[in-house]
Structure formats: C-alpha cells, structure tokens
Amino acid sequence: MSRLFSVLLIFNLLSCGDQQERIHPTKGMLTESVYASVTIQPDSLYQAYASVVGIVERNLVEEGHKVAKGDPILQITNSALLLSTENARLALELSRENYKGPSPILKDLEEEMAAAASTLKNDSINYERQKKLWNQRIGSKIEFDSRKLAYELSQNKLNLLKSNYGRTKKELENKVLQANNTYKSAQISSQDFTIRSKINGKIYALYKNQGEIVNTMEPLAAIGSDSVFIIDMLVDEVDIVKLALGQKAFISLDAYANQVFTAKVSKIYPRKDERSQTFKVEAIFNQMPNILYPGLAGEGNIIIAQKDNALTIPKEYLLPGNKVQTDDGILDVAVGLQNLERVEILKGINEHTSLIKPKE
C-alpha cells in the first residue's frame, strides 16, 4: 500500500512539473512611452555674475525673497574705482572750464587777436596813405615798401592767430568730449558694483557673504521665476528620435508620492551630453503642483504612441526573433507598439490562440 502511494505521489509531482502557464492574447488600449529622469527647475533660471572685481559690501536681499526686474540684490565696493570715478569727474570739470569758463587759454588768444586786428587796421591806414602819396610821386620808394611790408606782416599775424585760436578751441572741445566719455565710463563701472535682477522672480541662492572677494568668474546669485517651473528631462540617445514637440508626458515626483502630473514637451535640445549619453528635453506642466522647489527629482514617461483595441500579450511570452510558443509549436508574429509590460501583436495569432509561457 505504501509503495503504491509513493508511485502516485511521484506521478503527481511529475505531472505538475510538466504544466506550463498559458494565456490568450487580449485586446485593450496600449500606450508606448519613452522613459526620462526628471528634475524641476524655475523658468528663466540664471546665475548673476559681476563684471568688476571687488568685495561684497552687503547682500541687499535674502534667499527666498521675490524681486522685480532692476531691483538691487548685492552691493560690491572697490576704493580704487571710486577714486578713478572722482578723478574723472574733476578732469571733466577742468576741461569744461578751459573750454567755456574763465580760462586764460582762449581769453589770451582772443586778446592777442584783438591787438593784432588793431595793429592791422593801423598798418592798413598807413599803407593806403603812403600808397596814394607814392602814386602822386610823393615820398620815397623805401618808405612805401616799409609801409606795405608792415601791413602784410600784420595781416599774416592776425590770420595765424585766428588759425591758432580755432585749432585750440577744437582741441579744448575734444578734451571736454573725451573727459565726458571717461567720466561716463567710470560711472557705468560704478553702477556695475550694484548687482541687479534681470527678471521678475525669486532669489534661489546667494553664493557670497559680506566681506568676501568678488571676481568675474564666480556666480553671486541664482535667480529664476517664482511662478513658472520647467521640467528638465534626460532621455537616452536611443529614444530621442521618437520624440516631438507637443507630446504628452506623465510626471511623478519623489516629493509627491502616488501622484501623477501631466505635462507637454516644449523643447528638445539637439546637443548630446557625451558623459551621460543623454539628450535634454524640457516640458511644461498642464497643471503645476501647489508647491515646487528647484531640484525636485522624479521620473517621466513621454507618450509617443497610443492605440485602442490593440491585441497584446505580456512581454515574457515573446520569444527572441518575434516568436511565440503555442500548442501547435513555435509561430512567427509581427509586433507593433510596446511598453515595459506588454507588446502589440499585429499578425500571426489571434485572441483565441493559447500561448505557453517560455521556460526561464
């Protein structure tokens, strides 16, 4: 009796071992998507740099504060530049005085021209008088030539003074313009010591504290939108060709467990990151979460195709080479859309075909 029981038990175990899982293809909606890692960033996020070298005098805002375009956020000081600006202002004042003020430069030339004009007038009268006498054969030739020479010399001297006056005036005018430009440049440089926001947004980071040295290579602050956030997604290079603008995406964030947000692809960057072998893709929320912070991480699935009433099977039932195992043997099938779990069958079997799960 015990021997018979043992035989029956072994037979049952062998029978159970021979049984394999079977299913039939089913029809339903199938969605194919591309996976992406997700990081949330504020729109228009940028890092503010200084165009001058100096020392942080004080931060004018705190992290988390909202700012308007043009609002000062940080003040830098540099004594050398302040002195240069003051020297430029003094040089401008001096050049203006030399040009339009009670400067002796042009005044002396004007007085010299007035004296030369008087001398010319007197020499002209004497010359004309001596010329009339000479025409009447009165007086000597030497005296006539002397009056004529004095008149010509006076005329040349006045012309020379006028030319010198015009040249000097132009030089003084140019010096005023140059000094004004130098002063304006110094003022602009002084304005660069106040770092201002380029957008309406929020201060997300301040990288320097009071008393620290500032250069043109290190960022001073991070500023971005306080109301609009961008979804930065990294997509594998093998999937990037499947994407297009406007495609729908489902976003899940670690900070919002068990919640899925919808978004739309808004930008595809054409350059590949050689280190990660990924492409950057941006999307915008259809409806944002109530609270978002820069750097929130998560996952995304970008929908590239969707089909209703598709004939599908689980992926584990598909053999290499697009084949399936049935009661009638191995059959070839044509596949269509697929996701991580299921694959569409276009032809080769139908929903009445019994499929055998391949052994692992």
Long-range contacts (C-beta under 8 A, 24 or more apart in sequence): 20-356, 20-357, 20-359, 21-356, 21-357, 22-354, 22-355, 22-356, 22-357, 23-313, 23-314, 23-317, 23-354, 23-355, 23-357, 24-351, 24-352, 24-353, 24-354, 24-355, 25-311, 25-312, 25-313, 25-345, 25-349, 25-350, 25-351, 25-353, 25-355, 26-311, 26-312, 26-313, 26-351, 27-309, 27-310, 27-311, 27-312, 27-351, 28-309, 28-310, 28-312, 29-306, 29-307, 29-308, 29-309, 29-310, 30-306, 30-307, 30-310, 30-312, 30-337, 30-338, 30-339, 30-342, 30-344, 31-303, 31-305, 31-306, 31-337, 31-339, 32-303, 32-304, 32-305, 32-306, 32-337, 32-338, 32-339, 33-250, 33-301, 33-302, 33-303, 33-304, 33-339, 34-235, 34-239, 34-242, 34-243, 34-301, 34-302, 34-304, 35-235, 35-236, 35-239, 35-299, 35-300, 35-301, 36-233, 36-234, 36-235, 36-249, 36-281, 36-299, 36-300, 36-301, 36-302, 37-233, 37-234, 37-297, 37-299, 37-300, 38-231, 38-232, 38-233, 38-251, 38-252, 38-253, 38-297, 38-298, 38-299, 38-300, 39-231, 39-232, 39-233, 39-295, 39-296, 39-297, 40-229, 40-230, 40-231, 40-232, 40-253, 40-292, 40-293, 40-294, 40-295, 40-296, 40-297, 40-298, 41-224, 41-229, 41-230, 41-232, 41-294, 41-295, 42-201, 42-202, 42-204, 42-224, 42-225, 42-226, 42-228, 42-229, 42-230, 42-294, 43-224, 43-225, 43-228, 43-229, 43-230, 44-199, 44-201, 44-224, 44-225, 44-228, 45-204, 45-222, 45-223, 45-224, 45-225, 45-294, 46-198, 46-199, 46-222, 46-223, 46-224, 47-219, 47-220, 47-221, 47-222, 47-223, 48-73, 48-74, 48-195, 48-197, 48-198, 48-219, 48-220, 48-221, 48-222, 48-223, 49-216, 49-217, 49-218, 49-219, 49-220, 50-76, 50-192, 50-195, 50-214, 50-215, 50-216, 50-220, 51-192, 51-216, 52-76, 52-78, 52-81, 52-189, 52-192, 52-193, 52-214, 52-216, 53-78, 53-213, 53-214, 53-215, 53-216, 54-78, 54-81, 54-193, 54-213, 54-214, 55-211, 55-212, 55-213, 55-214, 56-208, 56-209, 56-210, 56-211, 56-212, 56-214, 57-210, 58-210, 59-206, 59-208, 59-209, 59-210, 61-203, 61-206, 62-203, 62-206, 63-203, 63-204, 63-205, 63-206, 64-202, 64-203, 64-204, 65-202, 65-203, 66-201, 66-202, 66-203, 66-226, 67-197, 67-200, 67-201, 67-202, 67-203, 67-223, 68-197, 68-200, 69-197, 69-198, 69-199, 69-200, 70-196, 70-197, 71-196, 71-197, 72-194, 72-195, 72-196, 73-195, 73-196, 73-197, 73-203, 73-206, 73-221, 73-223, 74-194, 74-195, 74-206, 74-208, 74-220, 74-221, 75-193, 75-194, 75-195, 76-193, 76-194, 76-195, 76-214, 77-193, 78-193, 81-186, 81-189, 81-190, 81-193, 82-190, 84-186, 84-189, 85-183, 85-186, 85-187, 85-189, 85-190, 88-179, 88-182, 88-183, 88-185, 88-186, 89-183, 89-186, 91-179, 91-182, 91-183, 92-176, 92-179, 92-180, 92-182, 92-183, 94-179, 95-172, 95-175, 95-176, 95-178, 95-179, 96-176, 96-179, 98-172, 98-175, 99-169, 99-172, 99-173, 99-175, 99-176, 105-168, 105-172, 106-165, 106-168, 106-169, 106-172, 109-161, 109-164, 109-165, 109-168, 110-165, 112-161, 113-158, 113-161, 113-162, 113-165, 116-154, 116-157, 116-158, 116-161, 117-158, 119-154, 119-157, 120-151, 120-154, 120-155, 120-157, 120-158, 122-154, 123-147, 123-150, 123-151, 123-153, 123-154, 124-151, 124-154, 126-150, 126-151, 127-151, 195-220, 195-221, 197-223, 198-223, 199-223, 199-224, 199-225, 200-225, 201-225, 201-226, 202-226, 204-294, 222-294, 224-294, 228-284, 229-285, 229-288, 229-292, 230-266, 230-282, 230-283, 230-284, 231-263, 231-282, 231-283, 231-284, 231-285, 231-300, 232-280, 232-281, 232-282, 233-280, 233-281, 233-282, 233-283, 233-300, 233-302, 234-273, 234-276, 234-278, 234-279, 234-280, 234-281, 235-278, 235-279, 235-280, 235-281, 235-302, 236-277, 236-278, 237-272, 237-277, 237-278, 237-279, 240-268, 240-272, 240-279, 240-281, 242-304, 243-268, 243-281, 243-302, 243-304, 244-268, 247-302, 247-303, 247-304, 248-302, 248-303, 249-283, 249-300, 249-301, 249-302, 249-303, 250-300, 250-301, 250-303, 251-283, 251-285, 251-298, 251-299, 251-300, 252-298, 252-299, 252-300, 253-289, 253-296, 253-297, 253-298, 254-296, 254-297, 254-298, 255-293, 255-296, 255-298, 256-289, 259-289, 261-285, 261-286, 261-287, 261-288, 261-289, 262-286, 262-287, 263-300, 265-302, 305-337, 307-336, 307-337, 307-344, 310-336, 310-337, 310-344, 311-344, 311-345, 311-346, 311-350, 311-351, 312-342, 312-343, 312-344, 312-345, 313-342, 313-343, 313-345, 313-355, 314-341, 314-342, 315-340, 315-341, 315-342, 315-343, 316-357, 316-358, 317-355, 317-356, 317-357, 317-358, 318-343, 319-358, 324-348, 324-349, 324-353, 324-355, 325-355, 325-356, 325-357, 325-358, 326-353, 326-354, 326-355, 326-356, 327-354, 327-356
